[in-house]
Amino acid sequence: MTREGWDAMARWRDERMGEDGDLWHRALIDPTLLDVVGPVRGLRVLDLACGNGYLTRRWAREGAAVALGVDLSSRSLAHARRREAASRTGARFLRRDASRLSGIADRSFDLVVANMALLDIEDAAGAVREVARVLDAVGRFVFSVAHPCFDLDDRSAWIVERSRQGDGVFRDQIWRKVRLYRDERSVRVPWPISPSEVGYTRSYHRTLSTYSRILRDAGLAIARIEEPTPAPELVANSPQGPLIAEIPLHLVVEAVVRRPPSRRTRTDEARPQGSRTSARTARTSARRTVGGDRRGGSGSPRRGSTNGS
């Protein structure tokens, strides 16, 4: 039996991800992603392709002023909302296509995060343009993807060779074999749901140059790149753990808005200090408007993503 798409696998994904992510997320991808994200208290955070919303809810608990998760999979969002209803954090969830964030205002977020999602979105360029649109003037975009150089669907593989070293001792030599790196394409990714079921989703290999160009064309500049290292839990519980300790299979990228903040006009300069403060307060309130819903104060309080394609 086969299942196609994230909707068809929503329940399985929700059970797998839970509130802390599956093994690969909590012991490999997420620690680095969360380190790059940093503190979120007081920030307006958009979780792009949020899946069951476990990261959205985490950031709400950590005091994000707005914690909004969006996803195209209605069934995944149903699980996210069920979890939120069972334990209120202040997180909210909307069904949106990542490349068309309708109803979400310009410059309405300080931070957008896409955890293992861009590689599953066909129109990644459109999604990044939307990210740049909804980011404030000093906003950040943090995303994780399969490492384009080392994890190319069925065109990359591990090679482990045991050979005699210079000291006469036999040791394992780990290699990563890659072919057709420049050939960008989409593939059906199999997920073994059970001994009798396989689920399939669509994924897209893009080169590093393509990701860089997509960001640049959207007005974003790469500020930081990290290659997650496996935690002891992954090394102990996954046969790939020791291999990933030598060659990374994931990439975490932080990009920042290149446009400068809006300049104050001469009228602003001429206003008394009190008026300038009032104007600044009004702008802050306006920035908190997301999709017509004004949220203020600090809230309490995702591959968990089901992507937005």
C-alpha positions as CSV (number, residue, x, y, z in Angstrom):
1,M,0.0,0.0,0.0
2,T,1.3,3.5,-0.8
3,R,0.4,7.0,0.3
4,E,1.1,10.1,-1.7
5,G,1.8,13.5,-0.2
6,W,2.0,15.0,3.2
7,D,-1.7,15.0,3.8
8,A,-1.8,11.2,3.4
9,M,1.0,10.9,6.0
10,A,-0.1,13.6,8.4
11,R,-1.0,11.2,11.3
12,W,2.2,9.2,10.9
13,R,4.3,12.4,10.8
14,D,2.6,13.8,13.9
15,E,3.2,10.7,15.9
16,R,6.8,10.6,14.7
17,M,7.6,14.3,15.5
18,G,5.6,14.7,18.7
19,E,6.5,17.8,20.7
20,D,10.3,17.5,20.3
21,G,11.0,16.2,16.8
22,D,12.1,12.8,15.7
23,L,15.6,11.4,16.3
24,W,17.1,13.2,13.3
25,H,15.6,16.5,14.3
26,R,16.2,16.6,18.0
27,A,19.7,15.0,17.8
28,L,21.0,16.5,14.6
29,I,19.1,19.3,12.7
30,D,17.2,21.2,15.4
31,P,20.1,22.0,17.9
32,T,22.0,23.9,15.2
33,L,18.8,25.5,13.8
34,L,17.8,26.7,17.2
35,D,21.3,28.0,18.0
36,V,21.2,30.1,14.8
37,V,17.6,31.3,15.5
38,G,18.6,32.4,19.0
39,P,16.3,34.0,21.6
40,V,12.8,34.7,20.3
41,R,11.3,36.6,23.2
42,G,9.4,39.6,21.9
43,L,9.9,38.6,18.3
44,R,7.2,38.0,15.6
45,V,8.0,34.5,14.3
46,L,6.7,32.8,11.2
47,D,7.2,29.0,11.0
48,L,7.0,28.3,7.3
49,A,5.7,24.8,6.4
50,C,5.3,24.1,10.1
51,G,3.9,20.5,10.0
52,N,2.5,19.6,13.3
53,G,3.7,22.9,14.7
54,Y,6.1,21.6,17.4
55,L,8.6,24.4,16.8
56,T,5.9,27.0,16.4
57,R,4.6,26.0,19.9
58,R,8.1,26.0,21.3
59,W,8.7,29.6,20.2
60,A,5.4,30.6,21.6
61,R,6.3,29.1,25.0
62,E,9.7,30.9,24.8
63,G,7.9,34.3,24.6
64,A,7.6,35.1,21.0
65,A,5.2,38.1,20.6
66,V,3.7,36.3,17.6
67,A,4.2,32.6,16.8
68,L,2.4,31.8,13.5
69,G,2.8,28.4,11.7
70,V,1.7,28.0,8.1
71,D,1.4,24.9,6.0
72,L,-0.4,23.7,2.9
73,S,-1.3,20.3,4.5
74,S,-4.7,20.8,6.2
75,R,-4.4,17.4,7.9
76,S,-1.1,18.4,9.4
77,L,-2.5,21.7,10.6
78,A,-5.4,19.8,12.2
79,H,-2.8,17.9,14.3
80,A,-1.1,21.2,15.2
81,R,-4.3,22.8,16.3
82,R,-5.2,19.7,18.3
83,R,-2.0,19.9,20.2
84,E,-2.5,23.6,20.8
85,A,-6.0,23.1,22.1
86,A,-4.7,20.5,24.5
87,S,-2.0,22.8,25.9
88,R,-2.4,26.5,25.1
89,T,0.8,28.3,24.2
90,G,-0.6,31.2,22.1
91,A,0.7,29.7,18.8
92,R,-1.6,30.1,15.8
93,F,-1.8,28.1,12.6
94,L,-3.0,29.0,9.0
95,R,-3.3,27.1,5.8
96,R,-1.1,28.9,3.2
97,D,1.0,28.1,0.2
98,A,4.5,29.1,1.1
99,S,4.9,30.9,-2.3
100,R,1.7,32.8,-1.8
101,L,1.3,34.0,1.8
102,S,-2.0,35.7,1.1
103,G,-3.4,37.8,3.9
104,I,0.0,38.2,5.6
105,A,1.0,41.8,5.6
106,D,4.4,43.2,4.4
107,R,7.1,43.5,7.0
108,S,5.0,41.8,9.6
109,F,7.6,39.4,11.0
110,D,11.1,39.8,12.6
111,L,12.0,36.2,11.9
112,V,10.9,33.5,9.4
113,V,12.1,29.9,9.8
114,A,11.8,27.0,7.3
115,N,13.0,23.7,8.9
116,M,13.7,21.1,6.2
117,A,11.0,22.7,3.9
118,L,12.6,24.6,1.0
119,L,13.8,21.3,-0.5
120,D,10.2,20.1,-0.7
121,I,8.8,23.3,-2.2
122,E,8.6,23.4,-6.0
123,D,8.5,27.2,-6.3
124,A,11.3,27.9,-3.8
125,A,12.1,31.2,-5.5
126,G,8.5,32.3,-5.0
127,A,8.6,31.2,-1.4
128,V,11.8,33.1,-0.6
129,R,10.3,36.2,-2.3
130,E,7.4,35.9,0.0
131,V,9.7,35.5,3.0
132,A,11.5,38.7,2.0
133,R,8.2,40.5,1.6
134,V,6.9,39.7,5.1
135,L,10.2,40.3,6.8
136,D,10.7,43.6,8.6
137,A,13.6,45.9,7.5
138,V,16.0,44.2,9.9
139,G,14.4,40.7,9.7
140,R,16.1,37.3,9.4
141,F,15.4,34.1,7.5
142,V,16.7,30.9,8.9
143,F,16.3,27.6,7.0
144,S,17.6,24.1,7.0
145,V,17.9,21.8,3.9
146,A,19.6,18.5,2.9
147,H,23.2,19.4,2.2
148,P,23.2,20.1,-1.6
149,C,26.8,18.9,-1.9
150,F,26.5,15.6,-0.1
151,D,22.9,14.5,0.0
152,L,21.5,14.2,-3.6
153,D,18.6,11.8,-3.3
154,D,19.6,8.5,-5.0
155,R,22.8,10.1,-6.6
156,S,24.8,10.0,-3.4
157,A,25.9,7.2,-1.2
158,W,28.2,6.2,1.7
159,I,31.3,4.1,1.0
160,V,33.0,2.6,4.0
161,E,36.3,0.8,3.3
162,R,38.5,-0.9,5.9
163,S,42.2,-0.6,5.0
164,R,45.5,-0.9,6.7
165,Q,46.9,2.4,7.9
166,G,50.5,3.6,8.2
167,D,50.8,2.2,11.7
168,G,49.7,-1.2,10.4
169,V,46.2,-1.0,12.0
170,F,43.1,-1.6,10.0
171,R,40.6,1.2,10.2
172,D,37.4,2.3,8.5
173,Q,37.7,5.0,5.8
174,I,34.5,6.9,5.2
175,W,33.7,8.4,1.8
176,R,30.7,10.2,0.4
177,K,30.1,9.4,-3.3
178,V,28.2,12.0,-5.3
179,R,27.3,12.2,-9.0
180,L,25.4,14.7,-11.2
181,Y,25.5,17.4,-8.6
182,R,24.7,20.1,-11.2
183,D,21.6,18.2,-12.5
184,E,18.8,19.9,-10.6
185,R,15.7,17.7,-10.6
186,S,12.8,16.5,-8.5
187,V,12.4,13.0,-7.1
188,R,9.8,11.0,-5.2
189,V,11.1,10.4,-1.7
190,P,10.0,7.1,-0.1
191,W,9.0,7.0,3.6
192,P,8.6,3.5,5.2
193,I,5.5,4.1,7.3
194,S,5.1,0.4,8.2
195,P,6.1,-3.0,7.0
196,S,3.2,-2.9,4.5
197,E,3.0,0.9,3.7
198,V,5.3,3.3,1.9
199,G,4.6,7.0,1.7
200,Y,5.9,9.3,-1.0
201,T,6.6,13.0,-1.2
202,R,8.3,15.2,-3.7
203,S,11.7,16.7,-3.1
204,Y,13.9,19.1,-5.2
205,H,17.7,19.1,-5.5
206,R,19.2,22.5,-6.0
207,T,22.8,23.5,-6.1
208,L,24.4,25.9,-3.6
209,S,24.6,28.4,-6.4
210,T,20.9,28.2,-7.0
211,Y,20.1,28.7,-3.3
212,S,22.4,31.7,-3.2
213,R,20.9,33.2,-6.3
214,I,17.3,32.7,-5.0
215,L,18.2,34.6,-1.8
216,R,20.0,37.4,-3.6
217,D,17.3,37.9,-6.1
218,A,14.8,38.3,-3.2
219,G,16.9,40.9,-1.5
220,L,18.4,38.7,1.1
221,A,22.1,38.2,2.0
222,I,23.7,35.1,3.5
223,A,25.0,36.0,7.0
224,R,25.8,32.5,8.4
225,I,26.1,28.9,7.3
226,E,26.3,25.9,9.7
227,E,26.6,22.2,9.0
228,P,25.0,20.3,11.9
229,T,27.0,17.8,13.8
230,P,25.2,14.7,15.3
231,A,24.6,14.6,19.0
232,P,25.6,11.4,20.9
233,E,22.0,10.2,20.8
234,L,22.1,10.1,17.0
235,V,25.6,8.5,16.9
236,A,24.4,5.8,19.2
237,N,21.0,5.1,17.6
238,S,21.4,5.6,13.9
239,P,23.9,3.6,11.7
240,Q,24.5,6.9,9.8
241,G,25.4,8.8,13.0
242,P,29.1,8.0,13.0
243,L,29.3,8.7,9.3
244,I,27.6,12.1,9.6
245,A,30.1,13.0,12.3
246,E,32.7,13.1,9.4
247,I,30.6,14.3,6.4
248,P,27.6,16.6,7.0
249,L,24.2,15.8,5.3
250,H,22.4,19.0,6.3
251,L,22.9,22.7,6.0
252,V,21.5,25.6,8.2
253,V,21.5,29.0,6.6
254,E,20.8,32.4,8.1
255,A,20.0,35.2,5.6
256,V,19.2,38.9,6.4
257,V,17.3,41.6,4.7
258,R,19.6,43.8,2.5
259,R,17.3,46.8,2.2
260,P,18.0,49.5,4.8
261,P,15.4,50.6,7.3
262,S,13.1,53.3,6.1
263,R,14.7,56.8,6.6
264,R,13.0,59.4,8.7
265,T,11.5,62.2,6.7
266,R,12.3,65.9,7.3
267,T,8.8,66.1,8.9
268,D,9.8,63.4,11.4
269,E,13.0,65.3,12.2
270,A,11.0,68.5,12.9
271,R,8.5,66.8,15.2
272,P,9.0,67.2,19.0
273,Q,10.4,64.2,20.7
274,G,7.0,63.2,22.1
275,S,5.4,63.1,18.7
276,R,8.3,61.0,17.3
277,T,7.8,58.5,20.1
278,S,4.1,58.4,19.4
279,A,4.8,57.8,15.7
280,R,7.2,55.0,16.6
281,T,4.6,53.4,18.9
282,A,2.1,53.6,16.0
283,R,4.5,51.9,13.6
284,T,5.3,49.2,16.2
285,S,1.6,48.5,16.6
286,A,1.1,48.4,12.8
287,R,3.9,45.9,12.5
288,R,2.2,43.6,14.8
289,T,-0.7,43.2,12.4
290,V,-0.6,39.8,10.8
291,G,-3.3,38.9,8.4
292,G,-5.6,41.4,9.9
293,D,-5.3,40.0,13.4
294,R,-3.5,42.3,15.9
295,R,-1.4,40.5,18.4
296,G,0.5,42.2,21.2
297,G,2.5,41.5,24.3
298,S,4.5,38.3,24.8
299,G,2.9,35.0,24.1
300,S,3.6,31.9,26.1
301,P,4.3,29.4,24.0
302,R,9.0,20.8,13.1
303,R,11.7,17.4,9.1
304,G,8.4,18.0,11.2
305,S,7.4,20.2,8.4
306,T,4.9,19.1,5.8
307,N,6.2,21.8,3.5
308,G,4.3,24.4,1.7
309,S,4.3,23.2,-1.8
